[in-house]
Amino acid sequence: MSAPLRWMFARLSRGVVLKREMPLEHGGARICLSPEASLKFWRRDSRRYDPGLMALAKELVRPGAVVWDIGANVGLFALAAAFAAGSEGQVVAVEADPWVAGLLGRSAERLPPSHAPITVVQAAVCDRSGRAGLAISSRSRAANHLAEVQGSPLAGRASRVESVSCLAFDDLLLSHPGPSVLKIDVESAEVLVLRGAGKVLKLQPIVLCEVECGNVAAVSDALHRQGYELFDAEETARPRRRISAATFNTLAIPGGAMSETLRVAP
């Protein structure tokens, strides 16, 4: 899409809320979306939104699992995980953007009883609790990022900075059960998140983490020190092969706890 056309569609998307349905293989629940979060949501076919991410939820989440989705955006992973976890599971979806978190809350209210309940927490997550600046991307609210980090190159310039609540990652354990599956997508703030996650990582959840190139060394070190082995989440071949350093979509599995279901190479 050309830059002028993208700019036009971005302007048309402001404040628009659409109602769609998740793909049937991921439960078919109704979901509230906005193309202001991502222009792909103008499409009616939800199977095209982020099939790789939803497939990972199906692969990693088992019935009864507790799933934390940090940087949930509109909730594609959270809803797919809620279906995979089933009625005995729990999902905690954390989203810093108040407007997007509101959309996710509306989706969570409409879940069928076959899904795990989703608790929506409107906050940024980093290495401290308090307040933080959230840079609202002019291109896509999916690229919003903490003002103290540079953010993704795809974010473009910030239209404004909003003050939002900020939680140290471990503080989530004060009010929520620890995760068995943890997804992190925080637009370049993953080092700050992991810095505040010592207690969470000691629980040894499976971790799915988006990693910006400038954070590869720090994220790799943080996960290795907690006993994790790293894999490329986007690798299509099975079994997966271990990698020495984090990649853009990193799958981290606790060492010595290789699941046959994940088909990890020995």
ZAKOLLUM-818037 format. One line per field, with one value per residue (C-alpha): chain; x negated, y negated, z. Coordinates in steps of 0.02 Angstrom, whole numbers. Each point is the difference from the previous one (the first is absolute). Example, Ala and Ser with C-alpha at 12.3 -4.5 7.8 and 13.67 -1.06 7.14 Angstrom:
<rs>
ch	c(A  A)
X	c(-615  -69)
Y	c(225  -172)
Z	c(390  -33)
</rs>
This chain:
<rs>
ch	c(A  A  A  A  A  A  A  A  A  A  A  A  A  A  A  A  A  A  A  A  A  A  A  A  A  A  A  A  A  A  A  A  A  A  A  A  A  A  A  A  A  A  A  A  A  A  A  A  A  A  A  A  A  A  A  A  A  A  A  A  A  A  A  A  A  A  A  A  A  A  A  A  A  A  A  A  A  A  A  A  A  A  A  A  A  A  A  A  A  A  A  A  A  A  A  A  A  A  A  A  A  A  A  A  A  A  A  A  A  A  A  A  A  A  A  A  A  A  A  A  A  A  A  A  A  A  A  A  A  A  A  A  A  A  A  A  A  A  A  A  A  A  A  A  A  A  A  A  A  A  A  A  A  A  A  A  A  A  A  A  A  A  A  A  A  A  A  A  A  A  A  A  A  A  A  A  A  A  A  A  A  A  A  A  A  A  A  A  A  A  A  A  A  A  A  A  A  A  A  A  A  A  A  A  A  A  A  A  A  A  A  A  A  A  A  A  A  A  A  A  A  A  A  A  A  A  A  A  A  A  A  A  A  A  A  A  A  A  A  A  A  A  A  A  A  A  A  A  A  A  A  A  A  A  A  A  A  A  A  A  A  A  A  A  A  A)
X	c(0  -68  -35  140  126  -53  16  177  54  -79  104  158  -35  -2  131  74  53  39  77  -75  -10  -157  -39  102  -159  -34  173  100  29  53  -138  2  -134  -53  -101  -77  -92  -48  60  14  157  96  -1  149  -93  -75  -106  -114  -29  -147  12  -174  35  167  -80  -130  139  76  -170  -60  157  72  171  2  -152  -28  -54  -70  5  -110  31  164  58  178  -22  -29  -120  102  161  -86  -82  166  74  -151  -2  186  119  -122  -138  -34  -66  -72  -13  -103  13  -69  110  163  102  -62  17  182  28  -81  112  154  -62  -35  179  71  -100  99  -9  -114  -140  -112  50  -111  -48  -52  -131  -21  -183  -173  -122  -183  -124  92  173  69  36  -78  16  80  -44  153  -57  65  0  76  47  -74  -169  27  -150  -68  -69  -164  -42  -18  136  14  -61  177  76  -36  11  103  160  -2  -59  129  -33  49  -15  -159  -27  -159  25  -16  137  128  -27  81  171  -11  -56  -170  -4  -37  -10  -64  7  -95  21  -45  -79  -183  32  -30  -163  92  136  -122  -100  155  47  -118  138  108  -141  -42  171  -72  144  -18  -46  42  -88  -17  -178  -63  -173  -83  61  -58  -152  88  155  -104  -103  153  84  -157  -35  172  -36  95  -44  41  88  63  189  20  -93  119  -105  27  -83  -60  -187  -78  -76  -137  75  174  82  143  132  -85  71  -84  26  -60  -153  31  187  13  178  32  147  -117  -108  -166  -159  -111)
Y	c(0  -170  -128  -120  142  64  -177  -14  168  -44  -159  94  127  -120  50  137  157  160  162  158  183  99  142  156  100  -127  2  -119  -125  -177  -128  -190  -71  -167  -32  -140  141  81  -34  188  -1  -78  176  105  166  18  147  -127  -113  90  186  38  -79  89  166  -22  -22  164  86  -64  -13  155  24  -79  -110  -172  -118  -176  -107  -153  -129  81  -134  46  178  120  106  -19  60  144  48  -12  127  116  -11  37  -39  62  -119  -184  -140  -165  -126  -156  -149  -175  -97  -43  -8  166  81  -56  94  154  -14  -1  158  83  -34  96  161  162  115  121  -130  -45  -168  -146  -129  -163  -107  -175  -40  -3  130  -34  9  -116  -53  -175  -105  5  -92  98  -64  20  46  -106  153  139  15  176  -89  -106  8  -65  -175  49  125  -33  119  96  -80  30  -112  -163  -160  -11  -101  -32  72  57  31  179  115  102  165  92  170  100  -107  88  153  -96  12  136  182  28  44  165  -92  -178  -106  -166  -128  -171  -92  -9  -3  187  -30  -108  132  143  -106  -4  183  97  82  35  85  108  80  60  -40  27  -172  -73  -168  -124  -69  -156  21  -120  105  171  16  -62  108  155  -25  -27  159  107  -52  65  169  -22  74  -107  40  -97  -8  -30  158  111  159  125  39  -174  -27  -94  -170  -86  -175  -74  -35  -118  125  102  155  37  171  45  109  185  -20  33  41  134  -104  -142  121  -75  80  90)
Z	c(0  -46  136  -55  -6  170  71  -72  72  167  9  -48  137  147  128  -110  94  -95  60  -70  47  40  -121  40  37  138  76  -109  142  -42  9  -4  -113  -72  -157  103  90  -166  -176  -33  107  -144  -74  46  -3  175  -57  -85  151  81  -36  66  169  21  -53  138  128  -59  8  168  107  81  82  173  -35  76  -139  17  -157  28  -135  -51  -123  -55  63  -145  102  159  -81  -89  165  92  -120  14  191  13  141  134  -57  31  -110  61  -141  36  -118  31  -122  92  -160  -68  172  -4  -163  74  153  -111  -86  168  58  -148  17  -7  152  -92  10  146  76  -50  131  -83  90  -71  38  -72  68  33  145  120  55  -15  -154  -172  -165  -142  -175  -112  -174  -142  -115  105  182  -7  -6  156  116  163  -29  85  -139  -185  -56  -161  -162  -65  134  -91  97  159  -15  189  165  128  185  46  150  4  92  44  -80  162  79  -110  111  144  -81  -134  -3  -79  -184  -84  -167  -16  -158  -5  -140  67  -146  53  189  23  95  127  16  29  123  112  -28  112  103  -153  -95  150  -28  -167  -117  -187  -68  -170  -19  -142  4  -89  -76  122  147  -60  114  157  -26  -42  158  110  -61  3  180  48  -80  -163  -170  -151  -164  -150  20  -187  -51  -98  2  139  113  41  17  145  -36  99  -1  -4  -167  -43  61  134  82  167  81  176  -13  36  -27  -185  -50  -129  -58  -47  -99  52  -66  127)
</rs>
